[in-house]
């Protein structure tokens, strides 16, 4: 049979079933283990997730520095000895923190898990918090912060989040050198004792692991049920709207942020808005990219995103642009937003965006660890474990009219905030 190479092959429909169903084990203290076994490759990942993000801190910077200090030493090992041991086994042991949670992640060959689990538990439960390392860490953070505050992108995000949430809200991307310098080691010790409780952790285990090793992890989870409460006080803020300009020494380039708080993923209108965002600025073929990058040449890249935290969801557009094109770029952004409200998306553009989005969903679920990442995100946001499969299925049933109606409901220009940092303004 000969091939007709002048005709492109048909695009196959993708399955919308992206879900996994880990075994969930609930401990007497309330901690949960989510176990997704797969022995295709002899690797395993164990993640301990704690209520130890900014939302739970009582002083600025405490959550961040506590997470950074966990690997700086334990009772019987220095930071170098911890790193050497992890390297010896060809493993990865990371501590990451965010606005809501902090995560300790061990990734290794399955045969080395019994050797590395005790180290992981020690880092979580018995960090030594050496004073010298703490002083050096504060210096590094202050130096990094000083550099960041010279960047338009950092300043734009800082001003944008302050205007949306209010200065003292834990979701603001802002901290000062003075606040870092004022932290004392005891602040970290107290926060660690309150927040890094295995008794209330969410544990996500993925890969080639035996029942005996799961039992070992279970046996290491002890303690009483003591949920840390949010103790950072702040006033609820009415989000600002309109244009906020922030001058900086960098006039050759400007950073833009445009957006507002938006509906959460659990909202019935979320699938329509999710696809709408994709068409507006969610991928390289989006309207914002075609207009502001390809046609106007104001930027190398512009995007729109949906950012979800446990207590808030945010829609925002971001771009670094030519310093003398602030007004022109904002005019084009709002023109594209208004077009989505005034006209239905063409059938061709609509189908292209759906196909691209379906392919992205498939790519985002390519490995067992990708699948567990999505599952974990659903669990931590209080969504159904099958949320992404349900979202993709809902998107496939949408019409261009659904997107136009969603744009009318959620993209009123008068409710949007625009922040411009740098450039030649005025």
C-alpha positions in Angstrom: 0.0 0.0 0.0 1.5 3.4 -1.0 1.2 6.5 1.1 -0.1 9.8 -0.2 2.3 12.2 1.3 0.4 15.2 0.1 -2.4 14.5 2.7 -1.7 15.0 6.3 -2.6 12.1 8.6 -5.8 12.4 10.6 -5.5 13.7 14.2 -6.5 11.0 16.5 -8.8 11.7 19.4 -7.1 11.6 22.7 -8.4 9.7 25.7 -9.7 11.9 28.5 -8.9 9.3 31.2 -5.8 10.7 32.9 -6.6 9.7 36.4 -4.7 7.3 38.8 -6.1 5.7 41.9 -3.4 5.4 44.6 -4.1 3.4 47.7 -4.9 5.7 50.6 -3.8 4.7 54.1 -5.0 6.8 57.0 -2.9 6.7 60.2 -4.4 6.9 63.7 -3.1 10.5 63.9 -4.9 11.6 60.7 -1.9 11.6 58.4 -2.5 10.0 55.0 -0.3 7.9 52.8 -1.1 8.0 49.0 0.6 4.9 47.5 0.8 4.5 43.7 2.9 1.3 43.1 4.5 0.8 39.7 7.5 -1.5 39.1 8.2 -0.7 35.4 11.5 0.9 36.5 13.3 0.4 39.8 12.9 3.9 41.1 10.7 5.4 43.9 9.8 8.9 45.1 8.5 9.7 48.6 7.1 13.1 49.3 6.2 14.4 52.8 3.9 17.5 52.5 3.5 19.8 55.6 1.4 22.8 56.5 4.5 24.9 56.6 4.1 27.5 53.9 3.8 31.3 54.3 0.1 30.9 55.2 1.2 29.4 58.6 4.1 31.6 59.6 3.9 34.3 62.3 6.9 36.3 61.0 7.9 37.2 57.5 10.5 34.9 56.1 10.2 32.2 58.8 8.6 29.5 56.5 11.2 30.1 53.8 14.3 30.0 56.0 13.0 27.0 58.0 12.7 25.0 54.9 16.2 26.1 53.7 17.7 25.1 57.0 16.5 21.5 57.1 19.4 20.2 55.1 22.0 22.3 56.8 22.7 19.7 59.4 21.2 17.0 61.7 22.2 15.6 65.0 25.0 13.3 63.6 25.7 14.8 60.2 26.7 18.2 58.8 25.3 19.7 55.6 28.2 18.4 53.6 27.8 14.9 55.0 24.2 14.9 54.1 25.0 16.0 50.6 27.8 13.4 50.3 25.5 10.6 51.4 22.8 11.5 49.0 25.3 11.8 46.1 26.9 8.4 47.1 23.5 6.7 46.4 22.9 8.7 43.3 19.7 10.0 44.9 17.9 13.4 45.2 16.7 14.8 48.5 15.0 18.2 48.2 13.1 20.6 50.5 10.7 23.0 48.7 8.4 25.6 50.2 5.5 27.6 48.9 2.6 29.8 49.9 0.6 27.0 51.5 2.9 23.9 51.9 6.4 22.8 52.3 7.6 19.4 50.8 10.5 17.1 51.6 11.1 14.8 48.6 13.3 11.7 48.4 13.9 10.3 44.9 16.2 7.2 44.6 16.7 3.7 43.2 14.3 1.4 45.0 17.2 -0.8 46.4 18.6 2.2 48.2 15.3 3.3 49.9 16.1 1.4 53.2 19.4 3.3 53.4 18.0 6.8 52.7 14.6 6.7 54.5 16.2 7.1 58.0 18.2 10.1 56.7 14.9 11.7 55.4 13.1 11.2 58.7 16.1 12.7 60.6 16.0 15.8 58.3 12.3 16.2 59.0 12.4 15.5 62.7 15.8 16.3 64.0 17.4 19.2 62.1 20.2 20.8 64.2 19.7 24.4 62.9 23.4 25.3 63.3 23.9 29.0 64.2 26.8 29.6 61.8 24.8 28.2 58.8 21.8 30.3 59.8 23.9 33.5 59.8 25.3 32.6 56.4 21.9 31.7 55.0 20.5 35.1 56.1 23.4 36.8 54.3 22.7 34.9 51.1 19.0 35.6 51.2 19.6 39.3 51.7 22.1 39.4 48.9 19.7 37.6 46.5 16.9 39.9 47.5 19.0 43.0 46.8 19.6 41.7 43.3 16.0 40.7 42.7 14.8 44.2 43.7 16.7 45.6 40.8 14.7 43.6 38.3 11.5 45.0 36.8 9.9 41.5 36.8 10.3 41.1 40.5 9.1 44.6 41.2 6.0 44.2 39.0 5.0 41.0 40.7 5.5 42.5 44.1 3.4 45.6 43.3 0.7 43.5 41.6 0.3 41.0 44.5 0.3 43.8 47.1 -2.4 45.7 45.1 -4.5 42.5 44.8 -4.2 41.0 48.3 -3.0 43.8 50.6 0.5 44.4 51.9 0.5 41.9 54.8 -1.3 39.0 53.1 0.7 35.7 53.0 0.2 35.4 49.2 2.1 38.6 48.5 5.5 38.1 46.8 7.3 40.6 49.0 9.8 40.7 51.8 12.4 43.2 53.0 16.1 42.8 53.9 15.2 44.2 57.3 12.6 41.5 57.9 15.2 38.8 57.1 17.9 40.4 59.3 15.5 40.5 62.2 14.8 36.8 62.2 16.3 34.8 65.1 17.1 31.1 65.2 14.5 30.5 67.8 11.8 31.7 65.4 12.7 28.8 63.1 12.9 26.3 65.9 9.4 27.2 67.1 8.0 27.2 63.6 9.6 23.8 62.8 8.1 22.2 66.0 4.6 23.5 65.1 4.5 22.9 61.3 6.7 19.9 60.5 4.5 17.3 62.2 4.5 13.9 60.6 1.3 13.2 62.4 -0.6 15.6 60.1 1.5 15.2 56.9 0.3 14.1 53.5 2.7 11.5 52.2 2.8 10.7 48.5 4.7 7.5 47.5 5.2 6.7 43.8 7.1 3.9 42.1 8.7 0.5 42.9 8.1 0.0 46.6 7.2 -3.0 48.7 4.5 -3.5 51.3 7.3 -3.8 53.9 8.8 -0.5 53.0 5.4 1.2 53.1 5.0 -0.3 56.6 8.4 1.2 57.5 7.2 4.6 56.5 4.0 4.2 58.4 6.0 3.2 61.5 8.0 6.4 61.3 4.8 8.6 61.4 4.2 9.1 65.1 2.9 11.9 67.2 -0.4 13.5 68.2 -2.9 15.2 65.9 -2.0 18.9 66.3 -3.0 20.9 63.2 -1.1 24.1 63.0 -3.5 27.1 62.6 -2.9 30.2 60.5 -1.5 32.7 62.9 -0.4 35.4 60.5 -2.9 38.2 60.9 -3.9 40.4 57.9 -6.8 42.4 56.8 -8.9 41.3 53.8 -8.2 43.6 50.9 -10.5 44.9 48.2 -8.4 44.3 45.0 -7.3 47.5 43.3 -8.2 48.1 39.6 -6.9 50.4 36.9 -3.3 51.2 36.1 -0.5 51.2 38.7 2.9 52.5 37.5 6.2 51.8 39.3 9.3 53.7 38.1 12.7 51.9 38.1 16.1 52.8 36.8 15.6 50.4 33.9 13.8 52.5 31.2 14.8 50.3 28.3 12.4 47.6 29.3 9.2 47.3 31.3 7.4 44.5 33.0 3.6 44.2 32.8 1.2 42.3 35.0 -2.6 42.4 34.3 -5.2 40.4 36.2 -7.6 39.8 39.0 -8.7 37.2 41.5 -10.8 34.6 39.6 -13.0 31.6 40.1 -11.6 28.5 41.7 -11.2 25.1 39.8 -14.3 23.8 41.6 -16.6 26.4 40.0 -19.0 25.2 37.3 -17.7 27.8 34.8 -14.1 26.8 35.3 -13.7 24.5 32.2 -14.9 27.3 29.9 -12.6 29.9 31.5 -9.7 27.5 31.4 -10.0 27.0 27.6 -10.7 30.8 27.2 -7.4 31.5 29.0 -5.6 29.1 26.7 -6.9 30.8 23.6 -6.0 34.3 25.1 -2.5 33.6 26.2 -2.0 30.0 27.3 0.3 28.7 24.5 2.6 29.9 21.6 -0.3 30.1 19.2 -2.5 32.2 21.5 -4.0 35.6 20.5 -1.7 37.6 22.8 1.4 36.0 21.3 0.2 36.5 17.7 -0.7 40.1 18.3 1.9 41.5 20.7 4.8 39.3 19.8 4.4 38.4 16.1 2.5 41.3 14.7 3.6 44.3 16.9 7.1 43.1 18.0 6.7 44.6 21.5 8.0 41.5 23.4 9.7 38.1 23.0 6.9 36.5 24.9 3.6 37.2 26.6 1.3 34.7 28.5 -1.8 34.5 30.5 -2.1 32.0 33.4 -4.3 30.7 36.1 -2.6 30.4 39.5 -4.3 28.4 42.2 -3.6 28.4 45.9 -5.6 26.8 48.7 -7.3 30.0 49.6 -7.4 32.0 46.4 -7.2 31.7 42.6 -5.6 34.4 40.3 -5.8 35.2 36.6 -2.9 37.2 35.3 -1.1 38.2 32.1 2.6 38.8 32.2 5.2 40.2 29.7 8.5 42.0 29.5 8.2 44.6 26.8 10.0 47.5 25.2 10.2 50.3 27.6 8.4 52.8 25.4 5.5 50.5 24.5 3.6 50.3 27.8 0.4 52.1 26.7 0.4 50.4 23.3 0.8 47.0 24.8 -2.0 47.5 27.4 -4.2 48.8 24.6 -3.7 45.6 22.6 -4.2 43.4 25.7 -7.6 45.0 26.4 -8.5 44.8 22.7 -8.0 41.1 22.7 -9.9 40.7 25.9 -12.8 42.7 24.6 -12.9 40.7 21.3 -13.4 37.5 23.3 -16.5 39.2 24.8 -17.8 40.6 21.6 -17.3 37.8 19.1 -17.4 34.0 19.3 -14.1 32.3 18.6 -14.0 30.8 15.1 -14.6 27.0 14.8 -11.0 26.5 13.5 -9.4 28.4 16.4 -11.6 26.7 18.9 -10.8 23.2 17.6 -7.1 24.0 17.4 -7.0 25.2 21.0 -8.9 22.1 22.2 -6.5 19.8 20.4 -3.5 21.6 21.7 -4.8 21.6 25.2 -5.7 17.8 25.0 -2.1 17.2 23.9 -0.7 19.2 26.7 -2.8 17.3 29.2 -1.5 14.1 27.8 2.1 15.3 28.0 1.6 16.6 31.6 0.6 13.0 32.5 3.3 11.2 30.6 5.1 9.5 33.5 4.0 7.9 36.8 5.5 10.9 38.6 3.7 13.4 36.4 0.4 11.5 37.2 1.1 11.6 40.9 2.0 15.4 40.7 -1.4 16.1 39.2 -3.1 13.8 41.8 -1.2 15.5 44.6 -2.3 19.0 43.3 -5.9 17.9 43.3 -5.7 16.5 46.9 -4.0 19.6 48.3 -6.5 21.9 46.6 -9.4 19.8 47.9 -10.5 18.7 44.4 -11.6 15.2 43.3 -8.7 12.9 42.5 -10.0 12.6 38.9 -10.3 16.4 38.5 -8.0 16.7 35.4 -9.8 13.9 33.6 -13.1 15.5 34.4 -11.8 18.9 33.3 -10.6 17.6 29.9 -13.9 15.8 29.4 -15.8 19.0 30.2 -13.7 21.0 27.8 -14.4 18.6 25.0 -18.1 19.4 25.4 -17.8 23.2 25.2 -19.0 25.4 22.4 -17.6 28.8 21.2 -20.7 30.4 22.8 -19.7 29.0 26.2 -16.4 30.8 25.9 -17.9 34.1 24.9 -20.3 33.9 27.9 -17.5 33.1 30.2 -15.5 36.1 28.9 -18.5 38.4 29.5 -18.9 37.1 33.1 -15.2 37.2 34.2 -13.2 39.6 32.1 -14.8 43.0 32.7 -12.1 45.5 32.0 -13.2 47.6 34.9 -12.3 44.8 37.3 -8.8 44.2 36.1 -5.6 45.6 37.6 -2.6 46.5 35.4 0.9 47.1 36.9 3.8 48.5 34.8 7.3 48.5 36.4 10.1 50.2 34.6 10.2 51.7 31.1 9.5 55.2 30.2 6.2 56.1 31.8 4.1 59.2 31.9 
